[in-house]
Amino acid sequence: MPSPRVRSRTGFSDRIVMRFRSRLLPSVVRESDGYQTALKYAVHQRGYRLGRNVVTDPFVFNRAFRAADRAARVAQERFHSSVFRAAFGLLPARMKERVLGEYRTILKTAAALRRIQARDLVQHHQTPSVYDKRAFTALLRESLRNGLRKPFTLAMVDLDDFKQVNSLFGHGVGDVVLDHFSNALSRFAKNHGGFVGRVGGEEFQIYLPIPPEQTQKWLDTFRNTFRNDTHRADFIRRSGVPVIGDIDQWNKGVSFTVGMTGARELHQNIRELKSLFSLVQRGLKEGKSREGKGTSIVIDLPRQV
């Protein structure tokens, strides 16, 4: 005679725990892209040095941070509500521990992302869409890793005669020029699917997912337009900064020189970015010494970098 089948209560307890979990955090929040990315960040907790499957774009991190913070607030509010506490008190000890584990995970996820943010994961220049050197380097590495068989350009941009601006009109005017240029360059990069980083006093780097020949053409057009837009000192007067000297002597627009490298199709994994940075720096120096200021030079990308 066959022994009677013992009915397992595992499925029943799982359903109860899942119900409590959904009360803590609705599935629409839990399954959202922002919260799922937040969970990955929380596991690694290494900022820009995250694993291959974690998105490292700071804008994506901001969405994940907001999702984790919102989830923690919702979970805390619901966990401490009288209705939830009354039902939670009736659960067996093992089920309580499982629900508590879910609650702790939600809070730990938000705390982990706060620590990453405090460790300056998202670092910007004064212009929100212009990254500092560390953030730009991390984004560039990620973009090149995901850009095999695709075009790319890395360019270094240096403002011409910027030290004269500071000496003739004061550092306040120099800051206005930098901010004005940062805004214009970041808009240019965003329009073409790229991003910008400030890597020195008046030096910027720009990444664009387009071939260098096309980048050179567009940057030359942008340079002429920006020089014409800044030919008059109206943008300085509008800022209201104190001016040392006579601003009426401002009689030329802001110009810049560019050194760049890249490829129509990326055929290699570039692990060391110093060689790329050396190429664009060499192009910048050659542009200023050989062609003169207000020019652009393309340095061919070697087969092995």
C-alpha positions in Angstrom: 0.0 0.0 0.0 1.6 3.3 -1.1 2.4 5.7 1.7 0.3 8.7 1.9 1.7 11.8 0.1 2.9 14.5 2.5 1.6 17.8 1.3 4.4 20.3 1.2 3.7 23.8 2.6 6.7 25.4 0.9 4.6 26.8 -1.9 2.1 28.3 0.5 4.8 30.0 2.6 6.4 31.3 -0.6 3.2 32.9 -1.7 2.7 34.5 1.7 6.2 35.9 1.7 5.8 37.2 -1.9 2.6 38.9 -0.8 4.4 40.7 2.0 7.2 41.6 -0.3 4.8 43.2 -2.8 3.2 45.1 0.1 6.7 46.5 1.0 7.6 47.4 -2.6 5.2 47.2 -5.6 6.3 45.1 -8.5 6.1 48.1 -10.8 8.9 49.7 -8.8 10.9 46.5 -8.1 10.9 45.5 -11.8 11.7 48.9 -13.2 15.0 49.4 -15.1 16.1 52.0 -12.6 15.7 49.8 -9.6 17.2 46.7 -11.3 20.3 48.8 -12.2 20.4 50.1 -8.6 20.6 46.5 -7.4 23.6 45.8 -9.7 25.3 49.0 -8.4 24.7 47.9 -4.8 26.2 44.5 -5.4 29.5 45.9 -6.9 29.8 49.2 -5.0 32.8 50.2 -7.0 31.5 53.3 -8.7 32.9 53.6 -12.2 34.8 50.3 -11.9 31.7 48.3 -12.1 31.2 44.9 -13.8 30.7 44.4 -17.5 27.0 44.1 -17.2 26.4 47.3 -15.2 25.8 50.6 -17.0 28.3 53.2 -15.9 26.7 56.3 -17.5 26.3 58.9 -14.7 22.9 59.8 -16.0 21.8 56.2 -15.7 23.3 56.1 -12.2 21.2 59.2 -11.3 18.0 57.3 -12.4 19.1 54.3 -10.4 19.8 56.4 -7.4 16.4 58.0 -7.5 14.7 54.6 -7.9 16.6 53.2 -4.9 15.9 56.2 -2.8 12.2 56.1 -3.7 12.0 52.4 -3.0 13.5 52.9 0.5 11.1 55.6 1.4 8.1 53.5 0.2 9.3 50.4 2.0 10.0 52.3 5.3 6.6 53.9 5.2 4.8 50.6 4.6 6.8 48.5 7.0 6.1 50.9 9.9 2.4 51.2 9.1 0.0 49.8 11.7 -1.7 47.5 9.2 1.5 45.9 8.0 2.9 45.5 11.5 -0.2 43.8 12.7 -0.1 41.2 9.8 3.6 40.8 10.1 3.3 39.9 13.8 1.2 36.9 12.9 3.9 35.3 10.7 6.0 32.4 11.8 9.6 33.2 12.7 11.2 31.9 9.4 8.8 33.8 7.3 9.4 36.9 9.3 13.1 36.6 8.7 12.6 36.3 5.0 10.4 39.4 4.8 12.9 41.2 7.0 15.7 40.2 4.6 13.8 41.7 1.7 13.3 44.9 3.7 17.0 45.1 4.6 17.9 44.6 1.0 15.8 47.6 -0.1 17.4 49.8 2.6 20.9 48.5 1.9 20.5 49.2 -1.8 19.7 52.8 -1.2 22.5 53.2 1.3 25.0 51.6 -1.1 24.1 54.1 -3.9 24.4 57.0 -1.4 27.9 55.8 -0.6 28.8 55.6 -4.2 27.4 59.1 -4.8 29.3 60.4 -1.8 32.5 58.9 -3.3 31.9 61.3 -6.2 30.7 58.8 -8.8 29.0 61.6 -10.7 31.6 64.4 -10.9 31.0 67.3 -13.2 32.6 70.6 -14.1 30.5 73.7 -13.3 28.4 72.9 -16.4 26.3 69.8 -15.5 26.9 68.0 -18.8 30.7 68.5 -18.8 32.5 65.8 -16.8 35.7 66.1 -14.8 38.8 64.1 -15.9 38.1 61.0 -13.9 34.4 60.7 -15.0 35.3 61.4 -18.6 38.0 58.7 -18.7 35.6 56.1 -17.2 32.9 57.0 -19.8 35.4 56.9 -22.6 36.7 53.5 -21.6 33.1 52.2 -21.5 32.2 53.7 -24.9 35.3 52.3 -26.6 34.6 48.9 -25.1 31.1 48.9 -26.5 32.1 50.5 -29.8 33.9 47.8 -31.7 33.3 47.9 -35.4 31.9 51.4 -35.0 33.4 54.8 -35.8 34.8 57.1 -33.0 36.7 60.3 -32.5 38.6 61.5 -29.5 39.6 65.2 -29.6 41.4 67.6 -27.3 40.3 71.2 -27.5 42.4 74.1 -26.1 41.2 77.7 -26.0 43.6 80.0 -27.7 45.2 83.0 -25.8 43.2 82.2 -22.7 45.9 83.5 -20.4 45.7 86.9 -22.1 42.0 87.0 -21.2 42.8 86.5 -17.5 45.6 89.0 -17.5 43.8 91.8 -19.4 40.3 91.5 -18.0 40.6 89.4 -14.8 39.9 85.8 -13.8 36.1 86.5 -13.5 35.9 87.2 -17.2 38.0 84.1 -17.8 35.5 82.0 -15.8 32.7 83.5 -17.9 34.5 82.5 -21.1 35.1 79.0 -19.8 31.4 78.5 -18.8 30.2 80.0 -22.1 32.5 77.6 -24.0 31.6 74.6 -21.9 27.9 75.1 -22.5 28.4 75.5 -26.3 30.8 72.5 -26.5 28.5 70.2 -24.5 25.5 71.1 -26.7 27.6 70.4 -29.8 28.7 67.0 -28.4 25.2 66.1 -27.3 23.7 66.9 -30.7 26.2 64.4 -32.2 25.8 61.7 -29.6 29.0 62.4 -27.6 30.1 63.8 -24.4 32.7 66.3 -23.1 35.2 66.4 -20.2 37.3 69.2 -18.8 40.9 67.8 -18.3 42.8 71.0 -17.6 42.5 74.7 -17.0 41.3 75.6 -20.5 41.6 72.1 -22.1 38.7 69.9 -22.9 38.3 66.5 -24.4 35.4 65.4 -26.5 34.3 61.9 -27.6 32.0 61.5 -30.6 30.8 58.2 -32.2 31.6 59.5 -35.7 34.7 59.3 -37.9 37.5 61.9 -37.3 37.1 63.4 -40.8 33.5 64.2 -40.1 34.3 65.4 -36.6 37.0 67.8 -38.0 34.5 69.2 -40.5 31.8 69.8 -37.8 34.3 71.2 -35.3 35.7 73.6 -37.8 32.1 74.9 -38.5 31.4 75.1 -34.8 34.7 77.0 -34.2 33.8 79.6 -36.8 30.3 80.0 -35.4 31.5 80.3 -31.8 34.1 82.8 -32.7 31.5 85.0 -34.5 29.1 84.6 -31.5 31.8 85.8 -29.1 33.2 88.6 -31.2 31.4 91.1 -29.1 31.7 91.4 -25.4 27.9 91.4 -24.8 28.0 87.9 -23.2 30.5 89.2 -20.7 28.6 92.3 -19.9 25.4 90.2 -19.3 27.2 88.1 -16.7 27.7 91.1 -14.5 31.2 90.0 -13.3 33.7 92.7 -12.3 36.1 93.5 -15.2 39.7 94.5 -14.8 40.7 96.8 -17.6 38.6 98.2 -20.5 36.2 95.6 -21.8 35.8 97.7 -24.9 39.2 96.4 -26.0 37.5 93.0 -26.5 37.7 93.0 -30.3 38.0 89.3 -31.3 36.0 86.2 -30.7 37.1 83.1 -28.7 39.0 80.6 -30.8 40.4 77.2 -30.1 42.7 74.6 -31.5 41.9 70.9 -31.8 44.0 67.7 -32.0 42.1 64.5 -32.7 42.4 60.9 -33.5 40.0 58.1 -34.3 38.9 55.6 -36.9 36.0 54.9 -39.3 35.8 51.5 -37.7 37.4 50.5 -34.3 39.1 47.1 -34.8 40.8 46.7 -31.4 40.1 46.7 -27.7 41.9 49.8 -26.4 42.8 48.9 -22.8 45.3 51.7 -22.1 44.0 55.1 -22.8 47.3 56.9 -22.2 48.3 56.2 -25.8 45.1 57.8 -27.1 45.6 60.9 -24.9 49.2 61.1 -26.2 48.0 61.1 -29.8 45.5 64.0 -29.3 48.0 66.0 -27.3 50.5 65.6 -30.1 47.9 66.7 -32.6 47.2 69.8 -30.4 50.8 70.7 -30.2 51.4 70.2 -33.9 48.3 72.3 -34.7 49.6 75.2 -32.7 53.2 75.0 -33.8 52.8 74.0 -37.5 49.4 75.3 -38.6 48.9 78.1 -36.1 46.2 78.6 -33.6 42.5 78.2 -34.5 43.1 75.0 -36.5 42.5 71.3 -36.2 44.9 68.3 -36.8 44.0 64.6 -37.2 46.6 62.1 -36.1 46.1 58.7 -37.6 45.3 55.9 -35.2 48.0 53.1 -35.2 46.9 49.5 -35.8 48.0 48.7 -32.2 47.3 51.1 -29.4 
